[in-house]
Amino acid sequence: MRKAPVVTLALLVAAALFVLGGCGQNQGPVGPDISDSDEVTLRSFVDEYPDLFTFEYQDGSQEGGEGIPESTLPKPIDPVAFWREITDKQREVEIHIVQDSITTAQVTVTTYIQGLFHTVTMDSHYTKEIDDTAVRYAYFEKEKPEPAETNRRHRGWKLTKISGWEIVSNPSTKQINSLQVTSSSGLVDTVITDMSSLWDVEDLFVFQPGDSITLTVDTGNPQDLVFLHAPRVFRRPFKHIGGGVFTGTWVTGQWPSVDVRPRARHATIDVIDHGTVFDDQLPYDSMAWGMVYFVGVRPVVE
C-alpha cells in the first residue's frame, strides 16, 4: 500500500475496522491510573466527533438517487424509484479498558437502524422493513502524565487505530470479498478484504482536491446491485464488469469547496440484493462497507 504523506495540524478531526484481540493483565500501578472518569471521557470522545462515530445513509430521495440500474433478470415489478426511510437509530458504545505496560481501550460503536425500504412503480408503492446493524471499532491509548501536567485533553487518551463501518441487514445474504481503492493522483492504490480490521490513524486515506477515485468491488454475484454514497454523490450505480465485479468513480471536491473542509469523510459501498428492488415478495437484503478518508491533509487526532 502506498501511503499519502502525513501533514500534522492542531485541528481535531476524526476519521472511519475489528476489535484487537488479546487482553493484557491488570497490573495496577504499571500504567496510568484508571478511574470511572476514563470511561466517561471515552464516551464523551465518541459524542464529540460525529465525523468519526456517527453513521448516516446518504441515500438520495424519492427521486431515486442517480437512477435505477438496468436489469436483464426477471422483474416481478418494474420500479421507477426506490429509497430508504430511516425511522429510528440507536447507538451502543462498548468500552473495554486494559491496564498493562500501557493503558489501552478497545471501543465498539454499534448503531441499530430501523426503517422502511420504499419501491415505487408506475401504479404501486411497496415497503419493506429495514433492520440494519452498523459496527465500527476503535483503539485508544492513554499517555502517562508529565509531573507538571494537571489538565490534559481527554485525560491523555488518544485515538490510534480505527476501522471502517460494516453495515449488515437482518436477514442478509450479501457479501463483499474485496474493495480496491485507486486515486488518479497515484497516492492511493489499496485492496481491502476486511473492513472491520483496525487501521493506524496515520494510514487512513488522504486524497487530493479534485482526485478521481476509482472503486472496484468484488461481491462474487453478478446479480447484485452496487451503489456508491459519498459527499455530493447520492446512490450512484456501479457498473458490472463481469464475474460479480463492479466499478465506480467519484471526484473529490476542489478547494475551497465544502467537500474539502479539514474533517473526516465517508464513502459507502452499498450492495443490495436484486430481489430487494425488483421483487415485491422478497425481503430487504443488503450489506455495505463505509471507508474513511481525508481531502488534502490528514490532521493529527488528539
C-alpha positions as CSV (number, residue, x, y, z in Angstrom):
1,M,0.0,0.0,0.0
2,R,1.4,3.4,-0.9
3,K,0.6,5.9,1.8
4,A,0.0,9.6,1.5
5,P,2.3,11.9,3.4
6,V,1.1,12.9,6.8
7,V,0.5,16.6,7.4
8,T,0.1,17.4,11.1
9,L,-2.3,20.1,12.2
10,A,-3.6,21.2,15.6
11,L,-7.1,20.5,14.4
12,L,-9.0,17.6,15.7
13,V,-10.6,15.6,13.0
14,A,-11.9,12.1,13.1
15,A,-11.8,9.6,10.6
16,A,-13.5,5.5,9.7
17,L,-12.1,-1.9,11.3
18,F,-12.3,-5.4,14.3
19,V,-11.5,-5.1,18.0
20,L,-7.9,-6.0,18.7
21,G,-7.6,-9.4,20.2
22,G,-5.9,-10.1,23.5
23,C,-6.4,-8.5,26.9
24,G,-3.4,-7.6,29.0
25,Q,-3.3,-8.5,32.6
26,N,-4.5,-5.8,35.0
27,Q,-1.2,-4.9,36.8
28,G,-2.3,-1.8,38.7
29,P,0.4,0.8,39.0
30,V,2.3,-0.3,35.8
31,G,0.4,2.1,33.5
32,P,-1.6,5.3,34.1
33,D,-4.2,5.1,36.7
34,I,-7.7,4.1,35.6
35,S,-10.9,5.5,37.1
36,D,-14.6,5.7,36.2
37,S,-13.8,9.0,34.6
38,D,-11.8,7.3,31.9
39,E,-14.9,5.6,30.6
40,V,-16.8,8.8,30.8
41,T,-14.1,10.6,28.9
42,L,-14.1,7.9,26.1
43,R,-17.8,8.1,25.8
44,S,-17.6,11.9,25.5
45,F,-14.9,11.5,22.8
46,V,-17.4,9.4,20.8
47,D,-20.1,12.0,21.2
48,E,-17.7,14.9,20.4
49,Y,-16.7,13.7,17.0
50,P,-19.7,12.6,14.9
51,D,-17.4,12.6,11.8
52,L,-15.9,9.5,13.2
53,F,-18.6,7.7,15.1
54,T,-21.9,8.5,13.5
55,F,-23.2,6.5,10.6
56,E,-25.6,8.2,8.1
57,Y,-27.1,6.8,5.0
58,Q,-26.8,9.2,2.1
59,D,-29.5,7.5,0.1
60,G,-30.9,10.2,-2.2
61,S,-34.6,10.8,-2.0
62,Q,-37.9,9.7,-3.6
63,E,-36.4,10.7,-6.9
64,G,-34.3,7.6,-6.7
65,G,-30.7,8.9,-6.2
66,E,-28.9,8.8,-9.5
67,G,-31.2,6.3,-11.2
68,I,-32.4,2.7,-11.4
69,P,-29.9,0.3,-12.6
70,E,-30.8,-1.7,-15.7
71,S,-31.5,-5.4,-15.2
72,T,-31.9,-8.3,-17.7
73,L,-33.1,-10.6,-14.9
74,P,-36.8,-11.4,-14.4
75,K,-38.5,-8.5,-12.7
76,P,-41.9,-9.1,-10.9
77,I,-42.1,-5.4,-10.5
78,D,-40.6,-2.5,-12.6
79,P,-39.7,0.3,-10.2
80,V,-39.3,3.9,-11.2
81,A,-37.8,4.9,-7.8
82,F,-36.6,3.4,-4.5
83,W,-35.2,4.8,-1.3
84,R,-34.6,4.2,2.4
85,E,-36.6,5.9,5.1
86,I,-34.8,5.7,8.4
87,T,-37.3,5.9,11.3
88,D,-35.1,5.1,14.3
89,K,-31.4,4.8,15.2
90,Q,-30.0,3.6,18.5
91,R,-26.3,3.7,19.3
92,E,-24.4,1.5,21.8
93,V,-20.8,2.2,22.9
94,E,-18.9,-0.7,24.5
95,I,-15.6,0.1,26.2
96,H,-13.0,-2.3,27.4
97,I,-10.1,-0.7,29.2
98,V,-6.9,-2.7,29.8
99,Q,-4.1,-1.6,32.1
100,D,-0.7,-3.1,31.3
101,S,2.7,-1.6,30.4
102,I,0.4,1.0,28.7
103,T,-3.2,1.6,29.2
104,T,-5.4,1.0,26.2
105,A,-9.1,0.9,25.4
106,Q,-11.0,-1.1,22.8
107,V,-14.2,0.7,21.8
108,T,-17.0,-0.8,19.8
109,V,-19.6,1.5,18.4
110,T,-22.8,-0.2,17.2
111,T,-25.7,1.6,15.6
112,Y,-29.1,-0.2,15.2
113,I,-31.0,1.2,12.3
114,Q,-34.7,0.7,11.7
115,G,-36.8,2.0,8.8
116,L,-38.6,1.2,5.5
117,F,-37.3,0.5,2.1
118,H,-39.7,2.1,-0.5
119,T,-40.1,0.9,-4.0
120,V,-42.5,2.7,-6.4
121,T,-43.8,1.5,-9.8
122,M,-46.0,3.5,-12.1
123,D,-49.1,2.3,-10.3
124,S,-48.0,0.8,-6.9
125,H,-46.0,1.7,-3.8
126,Y,-44.3,-1.1,-1.8
127,T,-42.4,-1.0,1.5
128,K,-40.1,-3.5,3.2
129,E,-38.8,-3.3,6.8
130,I,-35.2,-2.3,7.3
131,D,-33.3,-3.8,10.3
132,D,-29.6,-2.9,9.8
133,T,-26.7,-3.0,12.2
134,A,-23.6,-0.8,11.6
135,V,-20.4,-1.5,13.6
136,R,-17.1,0.4,13.9
137,Y,-14.1,-0.4,16.1
138,A,-11.6,2.0,17.6
139,Y,-8.5,1.6,19.7
140,F,-7.2,4.2,22.2
141,E,-4.0,4.6,24.2
142,K,-3.6,6.7,27.3
143,E,-0.4,8.6,27.8
144,K,1.2,8.9,31.2
145,P,1.1,12.4,32.5
146,E,4.2,14.5,33.0
147,P,4.8,15.7,36.6
148,A,3.7,19.2,35.8
149,E,0.6,18.3,33.8
150,T,-2.7,18.9,35.7
151,N,-5.3,19.3,32.9
152,R,-4.7,17.0,29.9
153,R,-7.1,17.0,27.0
154,H,-9.3,13.8,27.1
155,R,-7.3,12.8,30.2
156,G,-4.4,11.7,28.0
157,W,-6.5,9.4,25.8
158,K,-5.6,9.4,22.1
159,L,-7.2,7.6,19.2
160,T,-4.6,5.5,17.5
161,K,-6.5,3.0,15.3
162,I,-9.9,2.8,13.7
163,S,-11.9,0.6,11.4
164,G,-14.4,1.4,8.7
165,W,-18.1,0.8,9.0
166,E,-19.6,-2.6,8.3
167,I,-23.4,-2.5,7.8
168,V,-25.5,-5.6,7.6
169,S,-29.2,-6.1,7.2
170,N,-31.2,-8.7,9.1
171,P,-31.6,-11.0,7.2
172,S,-28.6,-10.7,4.8
173,T,-27.2,-13.0,2.1
174,K,-24.8,-10.4,0.7
175,Q,-21.0,-10.3,0.9
176,I,-18.1,-8.1,-0.1
177,N,-15.0,-10.0,-0.9
178,S,-12.7,-7.1,-1.6
179,L,-12.6,-3.4,-2.4
180,Q,-9.8,-1.8,-4.5
181,V,-9.3,1.9,-4.0
182,T,-7.3,3.8,-6.6
183,S,-6.7,7.6,-6.8
184,S,-5.7,9.5,-10.0
185,S,-3.1,11.3,-8.0
186,G,-1.3,8.0,-7.6
187,L,-1.1,8.3,-3.8
188,V,-3.5,5.6,-3.1
189,D,-3.8,2.1,-4.6
190,T,-5.0,-0.3,-2.0
191,V,-7.0,-3.5,-1.7
192,I,-9.2,-4.0,1.4
193,T,-10.5,-7.5,2.2
194,D,-11.8,-6.9,5.8
195,M,-13.5,-3.5,6.5
196,S,-13.6,-4.4,10.2
197,S,-9.9,-4.6,10.7
198,L,-8.2,-1.7,12.5
199,W,-6.0,0.8,10.7
200,D,-3.5,3.1,12.2
201,V,-4.9,6.6,12.0
202,E,-1.8,7.8,10.1
203,D,-2.5,5.2,7.4
204,L,-6.1,6.4,6.6
205,F,-6.7,7.6,3.1
206,V,-5.7,11.1,2.0
207,F,-7.0,12.2,-1.4
208,Q,-6.0,15.4,-3.2
209,P,-8.6,18.0,-4.1
210,G,-10.0,17.1,-7.5
211,D,-8.8,13.5,-7.2
212,S,-10.7,10.9,-9.3
213,I,-11.3,7.9,-7.1
214,T,-12.0,4.5,-8.6
215,L,-13.5,1.8,-6.5
216,T,-13.6,-1.8,-7.7
217,V,-15.8,-4.1,-5.7
218,D,-15.9,-7.9,-5.8
219,T,-19.2,-9.3,-4.4
220,G,-19.0,-12.6,-6.4
221,N,-22.6,-12.2,-7.5
222,P,-23.3,-10.6,-10.9
223,Q,-26.9,-10.1,-9.9
224,D,-26.1,-7.7,-7.1
225,L,-26.9,-4.1,-7.3
226,V,-24.0,-2.0,-6.1
227,F,-24.1,1.7,-5.3
228,L,-21.7,4.5,-4.1
229,H,-22.6,7.0,-1.4
230,A,-20.2,9.9,-0.9
231,P,-20.2,13.6,-0.4
232,R,-22.4,15.1,-3.2
233,V,-22.9,11.6,-4.6
234,F,-26.3,10.1,-3.8
235,R,-26.5,6.4,-4.5
236,R,-24.6,6.3,-7.8
237,P,-24.8,2.8,-9.5
238,F,-21.6,0.9,-10.1
239,K,-21.0,-0.8,-13.4
240,H,-20.8,-4.6,-13.6
241,I,-17.6,-5.5,-15.5
242,G,-18.0,-9.3,-15.2
243,G,-17.8,-12.1,-12.7
244,G,-19.5,-10.3,-9.9
245,V,-17.0,-7.4,-10.0
246,F,-18.3,-3.8,-10.1
247,T,-16.6,-0.5,-10.6
248,G,-17.5,3.1,-9.9
249,T,-15.8,6.5,-9.7
250,W,-16.2,9.9,-8.0
251,V,-14.2,13.1,-7.8
252,T,-13.3,14.8,-4.6
253,G,-14.1,18.5,-4.2
254,Q,-11.9,21.3,-5.4
255,W,-10.7,23.9,-2.8
256,P,-12.5,25.9,-1.4
257,S,-15.4,23.5,-1.9
258,V,-17.3,22.4,1.1
259,D,-16.1,18.9,0.3
260,V,-12.5,19.7,1.4
261,R,-13.0,21.2,4.9
262,P,-10.5,19.5,7.3
263,R,-12.6,16.7,8.6
264,A,-13.2,13.0,8.0
265,R,-15.3,12.0,5.0
266,H,-17.0,8.8,4.3
267,A,-17.6,6.8,1.1
268,T,-20.0,3.9,1.4
269,I,-20.2,0.9,-0.9
270,D,-23.8,-0.3,-0.8
271,V,-24.7,-3.8,-2.0
272,I,-28.4,-4.5,-2.4
273,D,-30.0,-7.8,-3.5
274,H,-31.6,-7.8,-6.9
275,G,-34.9,-9.0,-5.4
276,T,-35.0,-6.2,-2.8
277,V,-35.6,-3.7,-5.6
278,F,-37.3,-5.8,-8.4
279,D,-39.4,-8.3,-6.4
280,D,-42.1,-7.2,-4.0
281,Q,-42.2,-10.6,-2.3
282,L,-38.6,-10.8,-1.2
283,P,-37.2,-9.1,1.9
284,Y,-34.8,-6.2,2.2
285,D,-31.3,-7.7,1.9
286,S,-28.2,-5.5,2.0
287,M,-24.6,-5.2,3.1
288,A,-22.4,-2.1,3.0
289,W,-18.9,-1.0,3.7
290,G,-18.1,2.5,4.8
291,M,-14.5,3.8,4.5
292,V,-12.9,6.9,6.0
293,Y,-10.8,9.4,4.0
294,F,-9.5,13.0,4.2
295,V,-9.0,15.5,1.4
296,G,-5.8,17.4,1.3
297,V,-4.3,16.7,4.7
298,R,-4.5,14.2,7.5
299,P,-4.8,16.1,10.8
300,V,-3.4,14.7,14.0
301,V,-6.1,13.2,16.2
302,E,-5.5,14.2,19.8
